Amino acid sequence: MRPMTAHRPFDLVIFDCDGVLVDSERLINRIEAQLFSQVGLDVSPDEARTAVADIVAIAESTRGARLPADWLYDWGMQVALGFVRELRAVSGVRAILDRLAARDIPTCVASQAPRARVELALAVTDLERYFGARAFTASMVPRAKPLPDLFLYAAASMGADPSRCAVIEDSESGVRAAVAAGMAVFGYAADEDADALARTGATVFRTMAELPALLESGVDAGRRITSRSVVRLRDAYEAFAAGDPRGLDDLLAEDVIYHLPGRHLGGGTLRGRSEVFERTARAALSCDGPPAVRLRNVVGSGEHVLSIEQFVAKRHGRSVDQEVCVVWRMAGERCVEIWSAFSDQASCDRFWQDG
């Protein structure tokens, strides 16, 4: 393989996990097909590639009854045991990670899979030494792939401009998410439809030996652009921290929609700028003192801006100090839709409970 030159082609390389770092997909599909046969559903390993939630819905519709709880438990246990016994790293991926480490190019993982499964996969294949705690999963963001939240969150957490990030993916939904995040995306097509990945926006490769040359191509220096929306959000938060709410008021459209998780500010969906501010003020007044919100980072691409914030408050003898991921959808100069996700939603819910 051609050695990488002295220049730094990307500021961050983001790897999907299943099928890119670890050869897990055929293993998982085989295990799931066997488990579905136990509840009377004839599913081939190829058919089991469908998302588990979709397959479960099909199974329950076919059976006319919910799948038993012990079946769901067996599913998790059998996948974990399969990983421990059989999981291997994708051929050639260690050489890629070693090259990137030698060049001091940061890497991380961004996966749809549950965090525990990602951590297990990295541990049993001895890939965790390359990433440490730099594994980000869909549970950390409001929306999963093919929306860009996870990749934008990874970039913000790592302090990287999305336009200077490369994503290594093997699924169409992952490629779409990376494209929406404004990142260069390379599609690993060893077992996937190369044409479909290319149509979705990926530069396709079939073996890991091809990847160094592709990464070496980098991105044009002129692509580094800080969007106006990112600047406006950062300025609005700085003004808000100084006691001036007018910046946030001007940022939100009159008919903005805010999708709130759990019991945060009462939960549900807030419609309109007035309701957002009224609910926010009411929640703040229920606290023992003014809550503190600190903007840790903000990145954006196209109509999507993502902020990572630290929320600290005390209320009824309880306290909360959590990271919050917020996604803002912009239409021109105004935000028209917002989603948020707390790092620990359960403890956040307890904090907002009355009494």
N, C-alpha and C positions, 0 to 999 in steps of 0.2 A: 504494500500500500504506500502511496506517495506521502511523505511526511508533511505535516502542516508547517507552514512558514511562520515567521516571527509575528506577523500581524494577528490581531485578535478578530476572527471572523464574526463572532457573536458574543454578546455579554452574558447570555444565559442559554443553555440547552435544556429543554424540558422533555422528559421521556414519559410516554404512556407506560403502563406496567404490563398488563396481560397481553401477550403476543408480541411485545416489543422488547422488554427486559427479560421476561420469563416465558417459557414455552408452556403456558398454562391452559390455553383455550381448548385444545383437543382433549386434554386431561379432564378439565371441568365438564366439557360437553359429554364425554363418555360416562362420567360419574352421574351426571344429571339424567342421561337417557336411561341408565339402569334404575335410578330412583323412581322415575316416572313409570317405568314398567311395573313397579310394585303397587301402584295405585290404578293400574289398568289402562294406562295411556301409552300407546305404542309410538314412541318418539325416537327417531334416529339421532346419532351424535351430531349430524349436520343440522337437523331441525332444532336441536337443543341450543344452537348458537343464538337463537332468539333470546331476548332479555328474559331473565328468570321470572320477573313480575308478569310478563305477557304470557309465558308458558303456564304459570300458575293459574292465571285467569282462564286460559283455554282449558286446562285440566279441570278446574272447578266447574266450568260451564258444561264440559263433556260429562262429568260425573254427576252433575246436579247437586253437588254438595261441596262444602269447604274441605280443603286438604287437612288431614289431621295434624295437630300441633307437633306430635312426635315425628311426623314426616319432615316438617320444616327443621326440627332439631337435627334429625339424621342428615339432612342436606348439608347443613353447616359443618357437622362433624366429619362426614365423608369427604367433603372437599378439603378440609384441613388435613385429614389423614392422608389423602391423596397427594397433597403438597409435600408433606413430610417424607413420604415414601418415594415419590417419583418426580417431583418438580425439578427442572433443570433451567439454567439460564439459557437464553437464546444464543445460538452459536455466533461467536465473534463479538458479542456485545461488551465483554470485559475489555477487549483490546480498544474499543472505542472509548470506554470510560477511562482507561489508563491514559490514552492520548489526551483527552480533555483535561484530566487532572494534571498531566505534565505541562500543559499550556496554561494552567490556572484559570481555565474557563469554567465558571460555576455550572452545576447541573442540579436538577431536582426531578421529582416524580409528580405527575398529575394524573390521577386515575379515577374512573367512575366507581371502582370497586370499594367495598367497605374498608375502612382504615385498617382494621385488624387483619383482614386478608392480605392487604398490601404489605403490611409489616411482616406477616408470616412468610409471604413469598420472597421478600428481600432477605429475610433471615436465613431461610433454609437453602437459598442459592448463594449465600455469602456475598450478596450485592449491597447489603445495608452499609458496608464500610465505605461505599462510594457516596452515599446520600445522607447518612445520619438521620437527623430529624426532618430533613428536607423532602418530606413526602406529603403531598396535598391531595385531598380526596373530595368527592362531590358533597359529602356531608358538611363541609366547611363553608359552602357558598349557597346562595339562595336557589340557584338554578343549575341543573346538570348539563352536560354536553347534549345536543350540539350548540347550546348557547355558550358565550365566551367567558362566563363567570370564572370557571376554574382556572383557565390559563391566565386571565387578568389577575386573579388573586395570587397565583404563583409568582407572576412578575412583580406585583406590588410587594409581596412578602420578601422577595429576594432583592428588591431595590433595583429592578431592571426596567428599562423602557421597553414596552411591548414590541416596538419596531426593531429592536435589537435582539429579539429572542427567536430561537429556532425550536420547533416542536417536532418530535419523532412520534408518529402515529401509525396505526394500522387499521383504523375504522373510518368509515365515511362520516359518522357523527363527530368523531374527534377532529377530522380534517376541517369540517365545517366550523367547529368551535374555534380552532386555531386561526382560520381565515378571518372569522368575525372579530377575533382579538387583535388582528393586524400583525400577525406573526408569520414568519416564513415557516412552511410546513413540508416535511419530508415523509412520504408515505411508504411504509415497509410492506411490500407486497409478496412476501414469501408464501403465504397461504391465503392471500386476499385477492380481490378483483382489482388488478392494477389499473385497468381502464376507468373503473368507477372512482378510485382514489384520485386519478389524474383529473377526471371531469370535475371532481369536487374542489380541486385546487391544489393538490399536492404535487411535489416533484417526487416521482416514484423511483424506488430502488428495490432490488430483490435479495441482495445479500448485504450483510453488515460491512463486507469489504469495500462496498461502493460508497459508504457513507462519508468517510473522511474527505474525499474529493468534493462531495456535494457541500459539506459544511465549510470547506475551504473557500467556496465561492462567496460566502458571507452575504451581506446586504449592502446596498448602496448607502454611503454615508449620508446622502441627502434625505434618506427616509426618516431620520430622527426628527420628528416634529412633535412638539408639545401642543396638544390640541387646545383650542380656546376654551372648551368645556372644562378641561382639567384645571386650567388657570382660574376660571371663574369659580369653580367649586373650592379650590384652595383659598382664594381670596375671601370667599363668603365665610368659610370656617374661621379664618384669622380674624375677620371683623366680628363674628359671633362670639369668639373667645374674649374679645375686647369689650363685649357688651353691646354691640351694634347688630341687631337682627336683620337689618334692611337688606344685606347681601343675600341671605337665604330666602327672604321674602321675594326678592327680585328674581332669584334663580328658579323658583317653582312656578309652573304654569297655574292659572286659576283653576283648571280642571284636573290637576295632578291626581294620580291614583297611587296610594301607598299600600303595598301588600305586607302586612305585619305578621310575623310568626308568633305562635303561642299566645302568651298573655302580655307580651311587650306592648305597653301603652293601651292595654285592653285587647289587643290582637285583632284579627280580621282584616278588613279592607277599609281604608280611609279614602273618601272621595272628596276632592276639592281642597284647595290651599287652606281655607278657613278651618275645615275639620282637622287637618293635620296639625295646625298650630294650636287649636283649642285643646285637642287631645294631648299634645305635647306639654302645653302649659299646665293642664290638670294633673298629669302624671308628675311633673316637676314639683308642683305644690304639695303632692302627697309624700314627698321625700323629706327627710329631716333637715336637709339643706340643699342648695342648688347642686344638681348633678354636674359632673365634669365630663366633657367630651373632648378628647384630644385626637386630632387627625394625625395618624401615623404615616400614611402614604396615600397617594391617589394616582391612578393611571387611567388611560382611556384609549379607545380606538373606535372610530366611526361614531355611531350614536350611543355607544356604551361607555360609561365612566364608572370605575369601581374605586371605592375608598375603603381603607382599613382604619377603623377608629377604636379608641379605647374608651369605654364607658365606665365611670366610677360613680357610685351613689350609695346612700344609706337611707333605710326606710323601715320604720317599725322594729328597730333593733336588728334588722338584717342588712347585709351589705353585699354589693356586687362590684366586681372589678373584672370586666370581660372585654375581649376583642369582639368587634362587630364588623362584619363584612356587609357593605351596602352597595348595591348596584343601581345606578341612575341611568334612565334612558332619556336622551336629549332629543329635542326637536328644535333645531336652530339654537337659539339662545336660552331656551327654557327646558326645564326637566318636566317630563309628562308622566313618568312612571318610576316607582322606586320599589326595590325589594331589599330585605335585610335578613341576615342570619347571624345569630350569636354563637360563640364558640361552645357554650354549654347551655343549650336551650332549656333543659330541665331546671337548672338552678336559677336561670333568668325567670322562668315561670313562677318559681317559689318566691322569688324576690317581689314580684308584682302582686302576689296574692294579698288580699286584705287581712287585717288582724295580726 
